[in-house]
Amino acid sequence: MRHSIYLRLAILLIKADLAREEREWKRAVRKVQYEIPWGNEYLLKDIGLHLDGRTISDLEQPVFKAECQVRHLRRFIRLRIAT
């Protein structure tokens, strides 16, 4: 037995409405995902930002960065398995 055209049209419209709601929900989730909590100093620190929007690494001295990088490289070389 075949369904009537009205029933098929209703199914098509319901599916389209569900797809539209899903797209809107995903759009809203994406927007919230990238909101930066400017009012919370501790959350900003966790993601690596200061209150004024600069990254925490901007304040580090180049010498300190180089020392830290050398320390990590030495640790990596020391832990490497000799084959």
TORZA-294374 format. One line per field, with one value per atom (N, C-alpha, C): residue number from 0; residue in one letter; chain; atom name; z, y, x. Coordinates in nm, 3 decimals. Atoms other than C-alpha are relative to their C-alpha. Last residue first. Layout:
BEGIN
num: NUM / ...
residu: A / ...
chaine: A / ...
atome: CA / ...
z: Z / ...
y: Y / ...
x: X / ...
# end
This chain:
BEGIN
num: 82 / 82 / 82 / 81 / 81 / 81 / 80 / 80 / 80 / 79 / 79 / 79 / 78 / 78 / 78 / 77 / 77 / 77 / 76 / 76 / 76 / 75 / 75 / 75 / 74 / 74 / 74 / 73 / 73 / 73 / 72 / 72 / 72 / 71 / 71 / 71 / 70 / 70 / 70 / 69 / 69 / 69 / 68 / 68 / 68 / 67 / 67 / 67 / 66 / 66 / 66 / 65 / 65 / 65 / 64 / 64 / 64 / 63 / 63 / 63 / 62 / 62 / 62 / 61 / 61 / 61 / 60 / 60 / 60 / 59 / 59 / 59 / 58 / 58 / 58 / 57 / 57 / 57 / 56 / 56 / 56 / 55 / 55 / 55 / 54 / 54 / 54 / 53 / 53 / 53 / 52 / 52 / 52 / 51 / 51 / 51 / 50 / 50 / 50 / 49 / 49 / 49 / 48 / 48 / 48 / 47 / 47 / 47 / 46 / 46 / 46 / 45 / 45 / 45 / 44 / 44 / 44 / 43 / 43 / 43 / 42 / 42 / 42 / 41 / 41 / 41 / 40 / 40 / 40 / 39 / 39 / 39 / 38 / 38 / 38 / 37 / 37 / 37 / 36 / 36 / 36 / 35 / 35 / 35 / 34 / 34 / 34 / 33 / 33 / 33 / 32 / 32 / 32 / 31 / 31 / 31 / 30 / 30 / 30 / 29 / 29 / 29 / 28 / 28 / 28 / 27 / 27 / 27 / 26 / 26 / 26 / 25 / 25 / 25 / 24 / 24 / 24 / 23 / 23 / 23 / 22 / 22 / 22 / 21 / 21 / 21 / 20 / 20 / 20 / 19 / 19 / 19 / 18 / 18 / 18 / 17 / 17 / 17 / 16 / 16 / 16 / 15 / 15 / 15 / 14 / 14 / 14 / 13 / 13 / 13 / 12 / 12 / 12 / 11 / 11 / 11 / 10 / 10 / 10 / 9 / 9 / 9 / 8 / 8 / 8 / 7 / 7 / 7 / 6 / 6 / 6 / 5 / 5 / 5 / 4 / 4 / 4 / 3 / 3 / 3 / 2 / 2 / 2 / 1 / 1 / 1 / 0 / 0 / 0
residu: T / T / T / A / A / A / I / I / I / R / R / R / L / L / L / R / R / R / I / I / I / F / F / F / R / R / R / R / R / R / L / L / L / H / H / H / R / R / R / V / V / V / Q / Q / Q / C / C / C / E / E / E / A / A / A / K / K / K / F / F / F / V / V / V / P / P / P / Q / Q / Q / E / E / E / L / L / L / D / D / D / S / S / S / I / I / I / T / T / T / R / R / R / G / G / G / D / D / D / L / L / L / H / H / H / L / L / L / G / G / G / I / I / I / D / D / D / K / K / K / L / L / L / L / L / L / Y / Y / Y / E / E / E / N / N / N / G / G / G / W / W / W / P / P / P / I / I / I / E / E / E / Y / Y / Y / Q / Q / Q / V / V / V / K / K / K / R / R / R / V / V / V / A / A / A / R / R / R / K / K / K / W / W / W / E / E / E / R / R / R / E / E / E / E / E / E / R / R / R / A / A / A / L / L / L / D / D / D / A / A / A / K / K / K / I / I / I / L / L / L / L / L / L / I / I / I / A / A / A / L / L / L / R / R / R / L / L / L / Y / Y / Y / I / I / I / S / S / S / H / H / H / R / R / R / M / M / M
chaine: A / A / A / A / A / A / A / A / A / A / A / A / A / A / A / A / A / A / A / A / A / A / A / A / A / A / A / A / A / A / A / A / A / A / A / A / A / A / A / A / A / A / A / A / A / A / A / A / A / A / A / A / A / A / A / A / A / A / A / A / A / A / A / A / A / A / A / A / A / A / A / A / A / A / A / A / A / A / A / A / A / A / A / A / A / A / A / A / A / A / A / A / A / A / A / A / A / A / A / A / A / A / A / A / A / A / A / A / A / A / A / A / A / A / A / A / A / A / A / A / A / A / A / A / A / A / A / A / A / A / A / A / A / A / A / A / A / A / A / A / A / A / A / A / A / A / A / A / A / A / A / A / A / A / A / A / A / A / A / A / A / A / A / A / A / A / A / A / A / A / A / A / A / A / A / A / A / A / A / A / A / A / A / A / A / A / A / A / A / A / A / A / A / A / A / A / A / A / A / A / A / A / A / A / A / A / A / A / A / A / A / A / A / A / A / A / A / A / A / A / A / A / A / A / A / A / A / A / A / A / A / A / A / A / A / A / A / A / A / A / A / A / A / A / A / A / A / A / A
atome: N / CA / C / N / CA / C / N / CA / C / N / CA / C / N / CA / C / N / CA / C / N / CA / C / N / CA / C / N / CA / C / N / CA / C / N / CA / C / N / CA / C / N / CA / C / N / CA / C / N / CA / C / N / CA / C / N / CA / C / N / CA / C / N / CA / C / N / CA / C / N / CA / C / N / CA / C / N / CA / C / N / CA / C / N / CA / C / N / CA / C / N / CA / C / N / CA / C / N / CA / C / N / CA / C / N / CA / C / N / CA / C / N / CA / C / N / CA / C / N / CA / C / N / CA / C / N / CA / C / N / CA / C / N / CA / C / N / CA / C / N / CA / C / N / CA / C / N / CA / C / N / CA / C / N / CA / C / N / CA / C / N / CA / C / N / CA / C / N / CA / C / N / CA / C / N / CA / C / N / CA / C / N / CA / C / N / CA / C / N / CA / C / N / CA / C / N / CA / C / N / CA / C / N / CA / C / N / CA / C / N / CA / C / N / CA / C / N / CA / C / N / CA / C / N / CA / C / N / CA / C / N / CA / C / N / CA / C / N / CA / C / N / CA / C / N / CA / C / N / CA / C / N / CA / C / N / CA / C / N / CA / C / N / CA / C / N / CA / C / N / CA / C / N / CA / C / N / CA / C / N / CA / C / N / CA / C / N / CA / C
z: 0.069 / 1.929 / -0.096 / 0.099 / 2.196 / -0.067 / -0.009 / 2.367 / -0.110 / 0.124 / 2.394 / 0.014 / -0.012 / 2.752 / -0.125 / -0.107 / 2.760 / 0.006 / 0.046 / 2.422 / 0.103 / 0.109 / 2.529 / -0.047 / -0.059 / 2.861 / -0.107 / -0.073 / 2.682 / 0.062 / 0.099 / 2.435 / 0.068 / 0.056 / 2.719 / -0.103 / -0.106 / 2.902 / -0.052 / -0.011 / 2.579 / 0.105 / 0.118 / 2.525 / 0.003 / -0.016 / 2.881 / -0.118 / -0.105 / 2.849 / 0.016 / 0.055 / 2.515 / 0.102 / 0.096 / 2.655 / -0.054 / -0.076 / 2.956 / -0.092 / -0.064 / 2.729 / 0.077 / 0.098 / 2.508 / 0.061 / 0.063 / 2.816 / -0.100 / -0.028 / 2.890 / -0.076 / -0.107 / 2.883 / 0.031 / 0.046 / 2.544 / 0.105 / 0.051 / 2.665 / -0.052 / -0.112 / 2.877 / -0.050 / -0.044 / 2.572 / 0.110 / 0.047 / 2.552 / 0.050 / 0.124 / 2.591 / -0.054 / 0.113 / 2.852 / -0.135 / 0.005 / 3.130 / -0.120 / -0.108 / 3.052 / -0.016 / 0.032 / 2.835 / 0.126 / 0.041 / 2.847 / -0.039 / 0.146 / 2.851 / -0.054 / 0.043 / 3.224 / -0.151 / -0.027 / 3.294 / -0.047 / 0.100 / 3.126 / 0.016 / 0.124 / 3.340 / -0.112 / -0.014 / 3.651 / -0.125 / 0.013 / 3.557 / 0.000 / -0.096 / 3.499 / -0.022 / -0.139 / 3.341 / 0.101 / -0.035 / 2.992 / 0.145 / -0.128 / 2.964 / 0.050 / -0.095 / 2.593 / 0.129 / -0.085 / 2.381 / 0.103 / 0.017 / 2.128 / 0.077 / -0.011 / 2.223 / -0.003 / -0.142 / 2.283 / 0.019 / -0.050 / 1.914 / 0.146 / 0.052 / 1.804 / 0.053 / -0.074 / 2.033 / -0.047 / -0.135 / 1.892 / 0.081 / 0.012 / 1.534 / 0.138 / 0.023 / 1.622 / -0.011 / -0.125 / 1.772 / -0.016 / -0.094 / 1.468 / 0.131 / 0.046 / 1.232 / 0.095 / -0.025 / 1.437 / -0.042 / -0.144 / 1.440 / 0.035 / -0.030 / 1.061 / 0.147 / 0.049 / 1.016 / 0.030 / -0.090 / 1.237 / -0.042 / -0.124 / 1.037 / 0.101 / 0.025 / 0.708 / 0.127 / 0.011 / 0.840 / -0.023 / -0.135 / 0.953 / -0.003 / -0.076 / 0.614 / 0.142 / 0.056 / 0.424 / 0.080 / -0.041 / 0.653 / -0.049 / -0.144 / 0.606 / 0.049 / -0.017 / 0.228 / 0.147 / 0.044 / 0.227 / 0.018 / -0.102 / 0.433 / -0.036 / -0.117 / 0.203 / 0.112 / 0.027 / -0.104 / 0.119 / 0.075 / 0.032 / -0.016 / -0.086 / 0.134 / -0.086 / 0.012 / -0.098 / 0.094 / 0.000 / 0.000 / 0.000
y: 0.128 / 0.113 / -0.028 / 0.022 / 0.375 / -0.135 / 0.133 / 0.457 / -0.018 / 0.076 / 0.827 / -0.134 / 0.105 / 0.947 / -0.086 / 0.091 / 1.146 / -0.119 / 0.078 / 1.305 / -0.105 / 0.087 / 1.415 / -0.090 / 0.107 / 1.552 / -0.100 / 0.089 / 1.747 / -0.118 / 0.078 / 1.884 / -0.096 / 0.102 / 1.989 / -0.088 / 0.098 / 2.168 / -0.112 / 0.084 / 2.338 / -0.108 / 0.086 / 2.463 / -0.093 / 0.100 / 2.596 / -0.099 / 0.093 / 2.776 / -0.114 / 0.081 / 2.928 / -0.102 / 0.093 / 3.048 / -0.095 / 0.102 / 3.202 / -0.105 / 0.084 / 3.385 / -0.113 / 0.097 / 3.508 / -0.092 / -0.049 / 3.667 / -0.104 / 0.076 / 3.559 / 0.058 / -0.063 / 3.829 / -0.074 / -0.128 / 3.733 / 0.063 / 0.020 / 3.370 / 0.131 / 0.005 / 3.467 / -0.010 / 0.135 / 3.567 / 0.006 / 0.047 / 3.919 / -0.142 / 0.076 / 3.968 / -0.048 / -0.092 / 4.248 / -0.072 / -0.073 / 4.010 / 0.093 / -0.098 / 3.782 / 0.073 / -0.140 / 3.472 / 0.085 / -0.066 / 3.115 / 0.145 / 0.011 / 2.903 / 0.080 / 0.140 / 2.836 / -0.014 / 0.051 / 3.199 / -0.145 / -0.058 / 3.313 / -0.053 / 0.073 / 3.069 / 0.054 / 0.134 / 3.214 / -0.084 / -0.004 / 3.579 / -0.140 / 0.094 / 3.527 / -0.010 / -0.042 / 3.825 / -0.088 / -0.116 / 3.776 / 0.042 / -0.050 / 3.422 / 0.119 / -0.011 / 3.370 / 0.063 / -0.118 / 3.247 / 0.000 / -0.095 / 2.995 / 0.129 / 0.066 / 2.691 / 0.101 / 0.006 / 2.901 / -0.058 / -0.136 / 2.992 / -0.001 / -0.052 / 2.632 / 0.140 / 0.067 / 2.510 / 0.051 / -0.056 / 2.767 / -0.061 / -0.137 / 2.667 / 0.064 / 0.009 / 2.299 / 0.138 / 0.044 / 2.372 / -0.007 / -0.113 / 2.575 / -0.037 / -0.099 / 2.296 / 0.118 / 0.055 / 2.034 / 0.099 / -0.011 / 2.248 / -0.051 / -0.142 / 2.284 / 0.021 / -0.035 / 1.907 / 0.146 / 0.061 / 1.839 / 0.035 / -0.075 / 2.086 / -0.055 / -0.129 / 1.928 / 0.084 / 0.026 / 1.582 / 0.129 / 0.030 / 1.711 / -0.027 / -0.125 / 1.872 / -0.021 / -0.083 / 1.553 / 0.128 / 0.064 / 1.340 / 0.083 / -0.023 / 1.581 / -0.058 / -0.139 / 1.577 / 0.034 / -0.013 / 1.197 / 0.143 / 0.066 / 1.195 / 0.009 / -0.088 / 1.448 / -0.057 / -0.108 / 1.247 / 0.095 / -0.113 / 0.945 / 0.107 / -0.111 / 0.638 / 0.115 / -0.122 / 0.341 / 0.106 / -0.116 / 0.000 / 0.125
x: 0.024 / 6.953 / 0.113 / -0.106 / 7.012 / -0.024 / -0.058 / 6.681 / 0.103 / 0.009 / 6.614 / 0.071 / 0.100 / 6.572 / -0.012 / -0.037 / 6.896 / -0.098 / -0.115 / 6.828 / 0.039 / 0.044 / 6.478 / 0.115 / 0.079 / 6.604 / -0.044 / -0.092 / 6.875 / -0.076 / -0.075 / 6.617 / 0.098 / 0.089 / 6.386 / 0.073 / 0.026 / 6.667 / -0.089 / -0.120 / 6.775 / -0.020 / -0.003 / 6.418 / 0.121 / 0.105 / 6.395 / 0.002 / -0.043 / 6.726 / -0.100 / -0.108 / 6.620 / 0.048 / 0.057 / 6.287 / 0.107 / 0.071 / 6.461 / -0.060 / -0.103 / 6.704 / -0.066 / -0.054 / 6.418 / 0.105 / -0.122 / 6.254 / 0.051 / -0.122 / 5.900 / 0.118 / -0.077 / 5.634 / 0.129 / -0.054 / 5.492 / 0.091 / -0.135 / 5.459 / 0.061 / -0.093 / 5.160 / 0.143 / -0.032 / 4.962 / 0.104 / -0.130 / 4.827 / 0.024 / 0.008 / 4.452 / 0.133 / 0.005 / 4.451 / 0.004 / 0.128 / 4.352 / -0.010 / 0.012 / 4.648 / -0.133 / 0.019 / 4.621 / 0.001 / -0.123 / 4.751 / -0.014 / -0.011 / 4.433 / 0.118 / -0.001 / 4.466 / 0.014 / -0.134 / 4.561 / 0.012 / -0.089 / 4.241 / 0.141 / 0.023 / 4.045 / 0.087 / -0.058 / 4.208 / -0.023 / -0.146 / 4.144 / 0.061 / -0.058 / 3.772 / 0.151 / 0.020 / 3.598 / 0.069 / -0.082 / 3.742 / -0.015 / 0.052 / 3.600 / 0.081 / -0.110 / 3.679 / -0.054 / 0.016 / 3.390 / 0.111 / -0.108 / 3.524 / -0.020 / -0.130 / 3.317 / 0.114 / -0.034 / 3.008 / 0.139 / -0.019 / 2.990 / 0.045 / -0.127 / 3.048 / 0.027 / -0.108 / 2.769 / 0.135 / -0.004 / 2.527 / 0.113 / -0.049 / 2.611 / 0.012 / -0.145 / 2.566 / 0.063 / -0.062 / 2.223 / 0.152 / 0.002 / 2.117 / 0.069 / -0.096 / 2.228 / 0.007 / -0.134 / 2.040 / 0.108 / -0.025 / 1.726 / 0.139 / -0.021 / 1.745 / 0.030 / -0.133 / 1.792 / 0.032 / -0.098 / 1.490 / 0.143 / 0.004 / 1.281 / 0.101 / -0.066 / 1.387 / 0.005 / -0.144 / 1.297 / 0.077 / -0.049 / 0.957 / 0.149 / -0.008 / 0.897 / 0.051 / -0.108 / 0.982 / 0.018 / -0.126 / 0.763 / 0.118 / -0.015 / 0.471 / 0.132 / -0.037 / 0.519 / 0.022 / -0.140 / 0.518 / 0.050 / -0.081 / 0.196 / 0.148 / -0.002 / 0.036 / 0.086 / -0.095 / 0.134 / 0.011 / 0.053 / -0.048 / 0.107 / 0.039 / 0.142 / -0.051 / -0.079 / 0.140 / -0.053 / 0.082 / 0.000 / 0.088
# end
